[in-house]
Amino acid sequence: MNALRLRTLLALLCLGALSCFEPSPGLAAERATATGPAAAERKLLYVAAPGIRNYLEYGGHGLLVFDIDHEHRFVKRIALAGLDEQGQPLNVKGICANATTKKVFVSTTKTLTCLDLVTDRVLWEKPYEGGCDRMSILPDGRAIYVPSLEGAHWHVVEAATGEVIKKITPNSGAHNTICGLDGAHAYLAGLKSPVLTVIDSRDYAVSKTVGLFSAPIRPFTVNGSQTLCFVNVNDLLGFEVGDLNTGKMIHRVEVEGFQKGVAKRHGCPSHGIGLTPDEKELWLTDAANRRLHIFDATAMPPKQIASLELRDEPGWITFSIDGRHAYPSTGEVIETATRRIVTGLKDEHGQEVQSEKLLEIDFVGDQPSRTGDQFGLGRVRASRPVKGLEPPTSK
């Protein structure tokens, strides 16, 4: 074999060996998906409708999904259960989700529905004694606290199956529920009681109570370290503050410069309160004046610093996970840094969407990666000094 033929043969062998390491078209596509745009986190806003009573004019019926990073454009409508005997949609009462179990839950006045976040399919729908209200899921996804519809009790429900684990009966007019970020405690508020009930999630037993507040509790929120709660109460344009360690109400804050007026829904002037995730601000709804009032939450009690006008009466407020956007129930999207309304939610028909039941769910590819909350929860886990709550200095 001459030198030229030998060199040619060696070159062909090398090319063949190299081709063994080239990915197949399918593998190349898989790698591109894993490392390309599809692998980037996609932030979506899930809005349950009808989320203003049973009014279909504010978004119809379904779970409406919006793309947060692309001007909150409408993405899709997921079909929901939750119909009455005549086939009409029932009021949606709450929404919660868990990324680990890949499920989202929607409650109505009568049932709780579980949907798969990957396939968008309804997995199950179950009715509960006394109906349902605004529920909350434990961070590990194992159980959901489901209030009856303004009744005596809450059901603790196994999230995988919907089966009842335990019944808790504070006799408070069951209404709103929050699970702490660490899952150790749940907070139960009834609209017929001025007391907040705290549950130990190890055995679902009452751990303590907080209050008395000045009137029955309506919407509320807690900070990330679970040392403080901020509550709306009947007949107050403002909020009250409770110390979750001592169980005492410590402050009452009234909105300045506005009269409470008469709200067309909920029967109380402020029905909606939330902390920005960094806990630097507290945002409060004002129904009759169609306003959001903003407070400096680094001081105690929080200090009123700004007000924003909305297109309708707000009955709820929550935030994106990163705190960049505020979501009042009236459908505006507000940039928190500038306090500027940047857009409004609209469905596939261009109709304005309003709902008090909404939260962020993020995805990597088609898999859920993290979830927000329908409540505007503080997300600072470690306690930090708050002006007015500093520990006493030793002498």
Secondary structure, DSSP 8 states (H G I E B T S, - for coil): --HHHHHHHHHHHHHHHHHHTS--HHHHHHHHHHHSGGGSEEEEEEEEESBSTT-GGGT-SEEEEEETTTTTEEEEEE----B-TTS-B--EEEEEEETTTTEEEEEESSEEEEEETTT--EEEEEE-TT---S-EE-TTSSEEEEE-SSSS-EEEEETTT--EEEEE---S-EEEEEE-TTSSEEEEEETT-S-EEEEETTTTEEEEEE---SS-EEEEEE-TTSSEEEEEETT-SEEEEEETTTTEEEEEEE-SS------SSTTSS---EEE-TTSSEEEEEETTTTEEEEEETTBSS-EEEEEEE-SS----EEE-TTSSEEEETTSEEEETTTTEEEEE-B-TTS-B--BS-EEEEEEETTEEEEE--SSB-----S----BT-------
